[in-house]
Amino acid sequence: MEQLTIGQMAQMNHVSEQALRLYDKIGLLSPVGRGSENSYRYYDIRQSARLDMIQYMKSLGMGLKDIKANLDGGDIPELCRLLTQREENIEAQIKQLRIQQLAVRRTIESFERYESAPPDGAVLLERIDRRMVYCVDSKINFYDYGIEVYEKILRELKGSLIADQLPQLYFCNVGTIMRRENLLRRRFVSTEVFVFVDREFVREELVTVIPGGSYLCIYCDRFDKEREYAEKLLDSAARQGMEIAGDYICEVVAELPVIGKTERGMFLRLQVPVRFNQ
C-alpha cells in the first residue's frame, strides 16, 4: 500500500489540508496511519472514494454531521429523506431569490421612470398595462387626515402582508385607490391602499387586478398636493371630452431617499382610466 502524505492527498483530490484535518478531527475521514517518529498523517489512495462522496454530498448542500451519519450508517432511506428535505430548501431559496430579483427590477424601473418622468404638474395620456396588486381597505379616508395617519395606515398594511405570509419585499411604493363613483362626484373618499405583487407568488384570492388601458396621468412631487392635482386631472379629462372609465389610482413612482427629514419623500403618478366619447 502506497502511503500519501496529507499534502499529497489534498493535492490529488483538490481539497485543502485544513479540510482533511477537520475531517480527521470529527471522524469523517481519518488517515490509515501516522508516523511513529512524527505526527504526520498518511492516507491510502483508495480513501479517495470516500472523499469523493464527501465532496459530492457537500456540493448537494449537506452538512458534515449528516454526511458522516449517512456514510457510517449506510441508511439509504434516511439519505433520501435528507436529500428530499434539501431539495425543498433549495426550492424555497430559489423562490426567495426570484422574488428579490423581481423586487430589484421593479425598484430600478421605478427610479428610471422617476428620472425620465415629466415635470411636476404635467398631464399626459399614457398606455398602462394591467397590474397585480395586494389591496387592503383601511376604513379610514386618507383625505380627512395628514401624513401621520397615512403612516399609521401603512403599518396596518404591513401587518396584513405579514398575516397573509407575503414577502415583505412587496412593501414598497404603496399606492391608493379611489372608486369611480366617488371620483365622478368629486367626492374625495379613499380608504384602500395597495402594493404591487407578482401573481406567481401570491395566492389568487389575495390578488386584485388593475385593468390595462388608456390612463390620463398627472405627476406630483408632494403628498399634500395630491388632491389639488387630482382636480386638475379631472378638469383636463372634461376639457378633452374623455369619459372616466374606472377607478382613480395614486401610484408612488419612487420613494426618494430621506436625509435629515422625518417625512417620506414621494413622487406620484395620479391616473384615471379614460375613453373618448364617440
Buried (B, 14 or more C-beta within 10 A) or exposed (E): EEBBBBEBBBEEBEBEBEBBEEBBEEEBBBBEEEEEEEEBBBBBBEBBEEBEBBBEBEEEBBEBEBBBBBBEEEEEEEBEEBBEEBEEEEEEEEEEEEBEEBBEEBBEEBBEBBEEBEEBEEBEBEEBEEBBBBBBEBEBBBBEEEBEBBEEBBEBBBEBBEEEEBBEBBBBBBBBBBBBEBBEEEEBBBBBBBBBBBEEBBEEEBBBEBEEBBBBBBBBBEBEBBEEBBEBBBEBBEEEEBEBBBBBBBBBBBBBEEEEEEEBBBBBBBBBBBEEEE
